[in-house]
Amino acid sequence: MAFAAAACIALAGYNNLAGAQPWHRRWYPAVNALAAAVLLAAASASGLTPADLGLRRDRLRGGFRLGSAAAAPVVAAFGLAALVPATRPLLSDQRVAGLDRRQLAYQVLLRIPVGTVAWEEIAFRGVLQAALRRVLAEPVATAVGSAVFGLWHIRPTAEALAVNRLAASGGARVFAIPGVAAGTAGAGALLCLLRERSGSLAAPVLLHLAANCAGPLASTLAASPPQEAGTSTSARPASCAVTSLASKASCGWAGNSLKAQIPPQSSGGASRRPPVQRG
């Protein structure tokens, strides 16, 4: 019980406190990879086995099969949204719009797979879920772990609201932040279900990775065609803003300052980092 409680407290605070620090933003993949290794070591020391953590090799095939089936419609939905003019405004994001190819490649090939997906799946669907299942019934363990996953996204949600100029008033933020956090908790419950059905972390990893990488790629694709009048980010109706924010937060790339996370340019050239408005 002590390890499960400590894991809940540590994870609820990590992304909201350490994640806001400049050093964490700059070294995001490396710091989170180190955090994953430390958490796995702590889980092993507490008595959790590879089977408990969803890391058995003989379950990989089933995990890949179920994860691929779950990821395919998500990728298709993002692609369709990027191609249909009526849904392109939902994908608009000021932090993605200015990325060049090198910066976008960094996001989808390194930062997201290592710093976000691998870390979050090891932490939540691996260690935390296993620790909670050891002391709680399965439905309760899933509910608690998913709630912590929602709390994990409070800071990213607040930053996404500020950067994309959504829910500008204090009252709107009071409703928007808990609402998006609750939606993210629901996404966490789905990832827990995939982990349980397959017995492997591979299933939630594939769905999480597909959603996270498809998000910025679709946003970039949607920004390529010229926008028609009245479809700018600032002119989006409230329903579009809420849908867009929920999508980005659940994908894990909401609220994280790309300006702080893109590797620095060489000293011989000027920086090409996109301007990011901070709230």
Legacy VTK file of the C-alpha trace (Angstrom):
# vtk DataFile Version 3.0
C-alpha trace
ASCII
DATASET POLYDATA
POINTS 279 float
0.000 0.000 0.000
2.846 2.392 0.837
4.473 2.006 -2.581
1.158 2.506 -4.411
0.363 5.635 -2.390
3.845 7.054 -2.917
3.609 6.401 -6.662
0.252 8.207 -6.855
1.611 11.263 -5.037
4.868 11.358 -6.993
3.190 11.052 -10.390
0.444 13.565 -9.587
3.103 16.138 -8.757
5.866 15.294 -11.219
4.412 16.693 -14.437
2.844 19.698 -12.722
5.948 20.718 -10.746
9.128 19.329 -12.306
7.569 19.545 -15.763
7.324 23.324 -15.458
11.054 23.802 -14.861
13.296 25.083 -17.698
15.812 22.263 -17.242
13.055 19.673 -17.606
11.726 21.285 -20.758
15.197 21.502 -22.299
16.194 17.890 -21.545
12.684 16.428 -21.709
13.411 13.029 -23.365
16.555 12.332 -21.331
15.055 13.372 -17.985
11.897 11.348 -18.508
13.834 8.308 -19.719
15.899 8.490 -16.531
12.715 8.873 -14.468
11.276 5.756 -16.150
14.404 3.758 -15.315
14.312 4.904 -11.684
10.614 4.055 -11.378
11.148 0.584 -12.857
13.985 -0.042 -10.405
11.763 1.059 -7.515
8.953 -1.197 -8.752
11.302 -4.173 -8.943
12.589 -3.453 -5.440
8.980 -3.396 -4.196
8.404 -6.909 -5.515
6.660 -6.236 -8.832
7.616 -8.652 -11.609
7.924 -8.129 -15.398
4.576 -9.898 -15.761
2.985 -7.444 -13.306
4.398 -4.531 -15.305
3.243 -5.814 -18.707
6.782 -6.520 -19.866
6.628 -10.260 -20.594
8.087 -11.095 -23.986
5.532 -13.810 -24.710
2.746 -11.190 -24.535
4.308 -8.799 -27.042
2.616 -10.289 -30.105
-0.849 -9.993 -28.585
-0.044 -6.480 -27.420
1.068 -5.392 -30.873
-2.018 -6.940 -32.444
-4.497 -5.241 -30.118
-2.582 -1.952 -30.080
-2.448 -1.794 -33.873
-6.185 -2.427 -34.125
-6.854 0.376 -31.646
-4.371 2.815 -33.220
-5.494 2.475 -36.842
-8.827 4.343 -36.519
-7.145 7.124 -34.509
-4.582 7.735 -37.244
-7.325 7.583 -39.876
-9.452 10.094 -37.950
-6.585 12.590 -37.660
-5.770 12.185 -41.339
-9.373 12.724 -42.346
-9.673 15.775 -40.102
-6.578 17.278 -41.737
-7.961 16.745 -45.240
-11.541 17.944 -44.718
-11.744 21.773 -44.774
-14.533 21.900 -42.194
-12.457 20.081 -39.556
-9.027 21.636 -40.189
-9.579 24.451 -37.656
-9.892 21.833 -34.894
-6.252 20.898 -35.471
-4.869 24.436 -35.404
-2.119 24.882 -32.804
0.205 27.846 -32.517
3.055 25.731 -31.136
3.048 23.415 -34.130
2.397 25.946 -36.893
5.941 27.337 -36.918
7.875 24.067 -36.791
10.255 23.299 -39.630
10.945 19.723 -40.758
13.839 19.186 -38.366
11.808 20.382 -35.405
8.783 18.308 -36.367
11.001 15.244 -36.799
12.420 15.823 -33.322
8.890 15.834 -31.911
7.576 12.696 -33.603
10.776 10.622 -33.607
12.363 11.425 -30.235
10.494 13.688 -27.835
7.071 12.061 -28.125
8.100 8.365 -28.307
10.726 8.568 -25.549
9.824 11.556 -23.402
6.044 11.187 -23.437
4.735 7.799 -24.545
7.360 5.415 -23.148
7.596 7.357 -19.880
3.850 7.720 -19.315
3.033 4.122 -20.223
5.774 2.726 -17.990
4.683 5.042 -15.179
0.896 4.665 -15.406
-0.081 1.460 -17.221
3.055 -0.297 -16.028
4.186 0.592 -12.512
1.211 2.488 -11.058
-1.433 0.115 -12.364
0.506 -2.920 -11.105
1.084 -1.318 -7.699
-2.593 -0.418 -7.340
-3.793 -3.847 -8.452
-1.733 -5.373 -5.680
-3.823 -3.610 -3.013
-7.114 -2.752 -4.754
-9.737 -4.512 -6.840
-9.199 -4.167 -10.583
-11.988 -1.606 -11.274
-10.888 0.558 -8.341
-7.243 0.344 -9.368
-8.140 1.454 -12.896
-10.248 4.346 -11.591
-7.528 5.590 -9.234
-4.749 5.276 -11.800
-6.824 7.046 -14.444
-7.660 9.862 -12.015
-3.948 10.392 -11.332
-3.371 10.433 -15.096
-5.951 13.216 -15.343
-4.223 15.196 -12.575
-0.934 14.734 -14.429
-2.351 16.858 -17.269
-3.488 19.908 -15.283
-0.424 22.056 -16.079
-0.281 21.060 -19.778
-3.978 21.887 -20.114
-3.542 25.312 -18.522
-0.610 26.070 -20.827
-2.565 24.915 -23.882
-5.381 27.287 -22.983
-2.958 30.193 -22.674
-0.901 29.509 -25.802
-3.921 28.973 -28.046
-5.933 31.814 -26.435
-8.789 29.558 -25.388
-11.004 30.057 -22.309
-9.412 33.456 -21.679
-11.578 34.369 -18.688
-10.986 32.942 -15.252
-14.440 31.422 -15.115
-13.978 29.627 -18.416
-10.659 28.173 -17.262
-12.276 26.915 -14.058
-14.552 24.721 -16.167
-12.169 23.952 -19.030
-9.220 22.605 -17.029
-11.186 20.046 -14.949
-13.172 19.086 -18.036
-10.104 18.320 -20.111
-8.439 16.558 -17.164
-11.526 14.359 -16.826
-11.408 13.564 -20.529
-7.753 12.634 -20.200
-8.605 10.380 -17.263
-11.113 8.647 -19.536
-8.382 8.139 -22.131
-6.224 6.691 -19.368
-8.950 4.193 -18.492
-9.040 3.056 -22.134
-5.277 2.571 -22.119
-5.592 0.565 -18.894
-8.180 -1.645 -20.581
-5.831 -2.323 -23.488
-3.084 -3.204 -21.044
-5.339 -5.663 -19.221
-6.817 -7.249 -22.329
-3.412 -7.858 -23.947
-1.272 -8.423 -20.863
1.363 -6.202 -22.456
2.358 -2.553 -22.382
2.774 -2.754 -26.164
-0.973 -2.255 -26.713
-1.384 1.076 -24.878
2.005 2.218 -26.161
0.912 1.815 -29.788
-2.386 3.659 -29.293
-0.714 6.420 -27.275
2.088 6.768 -29.814
-0.306 6.881 -32.753
-2.440 9.592 -31.171
0.511 11.693 -30.025
2.388 11.585 -33.307
-0.668 11.863 -35.532
-1.712 15.034 -33.688
1.201 17.320 -34.645
1.527 15.702 -38.088
-2.154 16.306 -38.810
-1.870 19.864 -37.478
1.024 20.522 -39.849
-0.861 18.992 -42.769
-3.995 20.965 -41.959
-2.005 24.215 -41.916
-0.622 23.624 -45.412
-3.737 24.586 -47.441
-4.730 28.275 -47.243
-7.384 28.909 -44.634
-10.666 30.383 -45.677
-11.844 33.571 -44.036
-13.324 33.053 -40.629
-11.414 29.842 -39.805
-8.519 31.306 -37.819
-7.720 30.022 -34.360
-8.965 33.198 -32.733
-12.275 32.995 -34.580
-13.078 29.388 -33.784
-16.430 28.807 -32.093
-16.342 27.666 -28.480
-17.385 24.114 -29.350
-14.434 23.783 -31.746
-12.060 25.190 -29.148
-13.144 22.684 -26.513
-12.958 19.757 -28.956
-9.521 20.827 -30.144
-8.147 21.299 -26.647
-9.476 17.953 -25.437
-7.894 16.221 -28.410
-4.505 17.851 -27.838
-4.468 17.256 -24.106
-5.417 13.609 -24.455
-2.632 13.198 -27.003
-0.066 14.493 -24.545
1.407 17.322 -26.582
-0.847 20.026 -25.204
0.707 22.694 -23.061
4.319 21.678 -23.532
6.345 24.592 -24.819
7.915 23.524 -28.102
10.198 26.520 -27.934
11.785 25.129 -24.803
11.939 21.560 -26.071
13.437 21.942 -29.545
17.167 21.211 -29.430
19.261 24.384 -29.709
20.638 25.371 -33.111
24.354 25.372 -33.717
26.187 28.486 -32.633
26.939 29.397 -36.231
23.375 30.058 -37.261
20.371 31.975 -36.016
17.701 30.084 -34.145
14.639 29.035 -36.093
12.498 28.142 -33.107
8.860 29.113 -33.483
7.640 31.917 -31.271
5.566 30.554 -28.420
3.316 32.786 -26.394
3.489 31.907 -22.743
0.584 32.401 -20.398
LINES 1 280
279 0 1 2 3 4 5 6 7 8 9 10 11 12 13 14 15 16 17 18 19 20 21 22 23 24 25 26 27 28 29 30 31 32 33 34 35 36 37 38 39 40 41 42 43 44 45 46 47 48 49 50 51 52 53 54 55 56 57 58 59 60 61 62 63 64 65 66 67 68 69 70 71 72 73 74 75 76 77 78 79 80 81 82 83 84 85 86 87 88 89 90 91 92 93 94 95 96 97 98 99 100 101 102 103 104 105 106 107 108 109 110 111 112 113 114 115 116 117 118 119 120 121 122 123 124 125 126 127 128 129 130 131 132 133 134 135 136 137 138 139 140 141 142 143 144 145 146 147 148 149 150 151 152 153 154 155 156 157 158 159 160 161 162 163 164 165 166 167 168 169 170 171 172 173 174 175 176 177 178 179 180 181 182 183 184 185 186 187 188 189 190 191 192 193 194 195 196 197 198 199 200 201 202 203 204 205 206 207 208 209 210 211 212 213 214 215 216 217 218 219 220 221 222 223 224 225 226 227 228 229 230 231 232 233 234 235 236 237 238 239 240 241 242 243 244 245 246 247 248 249 250 251 252 253 254 255 256 257 258 259 260 261 262 263 264 265 266 267 268 269 270 271 272 273 274 275 276 277 278
